[in-house]
Amino acid sequence: MDSAAQPASHSQTNISRFGDQATWRETLQNALVITRREVRDSFRDWRIIIPIFVLTLFFPLLANFASRLFIRLFEGYGADGENMVEAFLPLMPMIVGFFPVSISLVIALETFVGEKERRSLEPLLSTPLTNTELYLGKVFAATLPPLLAAFLGIFLYLLGQILGSQQWRPDPILIVQIAALTTVQGMVMVTGAVVISSQTTSTRAANLLASTIILPMSLLVIVESIIMIQPRYRSVLWYITGGLVIVTVLLVRTGARIFNREELLGRSVDELNLRWAWRVFIDQFKGKGQTGFNLWRWYRYSVFPTLRSLKPALYTIGVAIIASFLMGWYFSTVWTLPLQDSYDNQIILNNLRDFWEQASRDPTWVGAAISQNVRVLLVASFLGLFTFGVLAILVVIIPFSILGYILGNITYAGLRVTPFILAIVTHGVFEIPAIVIAGAAALRAGSVITRPPNEMTVGEAWLRAIADMVKLGIGLVLPLLIIAGILEVTVTPRMVELAIKIGF
C-alpha cells in the first residue's frame, strides 16, 4: 500500500511545481537536457533521419508537379486559372507539412518503450530528474525533428511555386496560418504518441495504438482541406488551431500526470483483466459498500451522491449551453429568416392538428421522440470518452445554438414568442435537465484521465467514471427523457395550439 501511494504523491509533487515561476524555469532547463540528448541521438541514427528527410524532399517536388498538373487540367475544362490558384494551391503546403509529421511519428512512439526494449531506459530513469522533467524532455525531443521536416517541406514547396511557372505569391497571413496549423497538428500527434509510448510495453503495441492518433488527424486534415479550398471560410481554421492547442495542453498534462517511472520499469506485460474491470464497474455502479440491490438505497446512496459530485461538470455544461444559445441569437442578427412572409396562424394550427391526430393514432411517435434523444446522448457520451469530453459538449450545445437562432429570428421579425417558448418549455423542463446531466457525466468521463485521483490508476478512474455515466443514464437521464418524449408528443402541440388560438 505504501509503495503504491508513494509514486502518486511523487507525481502530485511534480505537478504542483508548475505553479511557481522559478520552478518552471528549472523544470524546463532540466527537461532540455534530456531534449538535447534525444535529438542528438535521433540525428545520429541514419535509419530514421535519412528516410524522413528524403521523403521530406520528395513530397514538395511531387506536390509541385501535382499542382501544375491539376491546374492545367482544370484550365483545359474552362476553369478560371486565377481562382484555381487562389483556391487550390494553399491546400498543398498543409498536406506537404502533414506527411513528414505522420511519418516521423515513429520517433515519438519509441521515446519510452523503444528505450525499454533496448535496455537503455533504466540508466535514464535513475537520474535525479523528476517524472515531469523526464516526460517534457522526451516530448520536446520527439516534437523537434518532425516539425523541422514539416517546415522544410513547406518551404521547398512554396519556393517551387514562387520561382516556378505559377509565380504564386501567397498572402503572408496565409503562410502564418498554415505554419500554425502544421505546428499544432504535429504537437497533437507527437504528444499523443508519447502518451502511448509511456503506457505500453512493446513497440509493436505502440505502433498498433498509433492508429488512434493517425486516423482522427487524417479525418481532420480532410475537413481542413475542404475549408482551405474555400477562401472565404479560411478564418474557421484559426478556431481549429485554437482547439488543437487546447488538446495539446490536455495531452501534455495527461502524460505528465500519469507518467510514473517505477510503473514503467516494473510493467512487462499489458494484461487485460476483465474480471477486475467488471468488479470495479459493478462496485461503482451499485455504490461503495452496497451489497445486493435495492432501488431506494441505490438512488439514495449511489445515484444522488454521484449527481452531487458532478457539480463542476454541470456548471461547465450550463455555461456552455448559455454561451451557445447567445451565439445562436447573435447569428440571427447576421443571417435573418424571411418569417414575415411565411408565418400564418391558420397554417400552423392545421399542421398541429394533423400532428396531433397522427400521434394519437400511432403510439410509436412517442418512442421515436424518446429514441432520437437517447441516440444523440449516446453518441455524445461515446465521442466524449475519446476527446477529453470536448465533443460531448459540442454535441450537447448545438441544439441550444439552433434554438437561440430561431428565437432571435422570431423576435426580430416582431412575431409572438410565446408559442415558440411553450413548444420548448412544456417538455423541456424534463428534457433539458436530462441533457445537462448526460453531458456533464460524459464530460467527466472523458476528462478524468487528465487528472485521475491520486489513489487510482488511470484505468480504474476511467472505469469508475464510465460506471457513473451509465448509472446516471439509467437512473435519471432515461426516465426524464421518457417523460419528456410523452409530453412532447401528447401535450406540447396542444399547448402551442392553445397559445395561438387565444393570441397569447
Secondary structure, 3 states (H helix, E strand, C coil): CHHHHHHHHHHHHHHHHHHCHHHHHHHHHHHHHHHHHHHHHHHHCHHHHHHHHHHHHHHHHHHHHHHHHHHHHHHHCCCCHHHHHHHHCCHHHHHHHHHHHHHCHHHHHCCCHHHHHCCCHHHHHCCCCCHHHHHHHHHHHHHHHHHHHHHHHHHHHHHHHHHCCCCCCCCHHHHHHHHHHHHHHHHHHHHHHHHHHHHCCCHHHHHHHCHHHHHHHHHHHHHHHHHHCCHHHCCHHHHHHHHHHHHHHHHHHHHHHHCCHHHHHHCCCCCCCHHHHHHHHHHHHHCCCCCCCCHHHHHHHHHHHHHHCCHHHHHHHHHHHHHHHHHHHHHHHHCCCCHHHHCCHHHHHHHHHHHHHHHHHCCHHHHHHHHHHHHHHHHHHHHHHCCCCHHHHHHHHHHHHHHHHHHHHHHHCCCCCHHHHHHHHHHHHHHHHHHHHHHHHHHHHHHHHHCCCCCCCHHHHHHHHHHHHHHHHHHHHHHHHHHHHHHHHHCHHHHHHHHHHCCC
